[in-house]
Amino acid sequence: MSRKSNDYFWLSYSDLMTSLFFVMLVLFVLVFSIMKYEQNRLKLKLGEYEKIEEIKLAINSIDTNYFKYDSIYKKHILNVQTHFSNESNDIRDIPRATRNSLVRAGNLLVNLISNLPQEENINYLIIVEGQASKDNWWGNDELSYRRALALKQLWINNNINFTNIENCELVIAGSGQEGVPRLQPDRPPKNQRFLIHIVPKVGQINYKNEK
């Protein structure tokens, strides 16, 4: 092999090694960036999960005399026995003592939400769900909604207003005679009651840059 050919071989070999090194460097930077991104993403998810679990523990500490948690359906049952007149959503059908208990429950709920973390990235959705007795009346879906609406109005009339709480939204719903859970045996006047959903919505958790 001539000297010229030998020099050409080593020059080509050097160029090849340089190119391979550059490719490996690019791949290393790319993999490192992907791993760092995934690490940060998992950290954010873990932070959101831990915050939600913390809030859930606080929510479940609410007075059990007025709220009973159903772990199967993940709902709080307003533990106040209510019986409306047949096909009625008039809250005055309910005895005054029971209405006073509903007002007390509303105050407890407001106090609970007010004392939960009020950070900018946390919102609370409260759903008041009305139920109706299983008497197969065609208007039970609307009736259960209007009963839940009547409970909201009772709270407003007693200065219980969730709109005054930052990061809180109150939604009224009715599940008629199909919502769960339901008391058994499922016969009138059972299940003329209210279910409360307290849903924490946690946004992105921000972390300081770590060195």
Secondary structure, DSSP 8 states (H G I E B T S, - for coil): --HHHHHHHHHHHHHHHHHHHHHHHHHHHHHHHHHHHHHHHHHHHHHHHHHHHHHHHHHTTS-TTTEEEETTTTEEEE-S-----TT---GGGS-HHHHHHHHHHHHHHHHHHHHS---TTEEEEEEEEE---SS--TTHHHHHHHHHHHHHHHHHHTT--GGGSTTEEEEEEE-TTT-SS--SS--TTTT--EEEEEEEEE---------
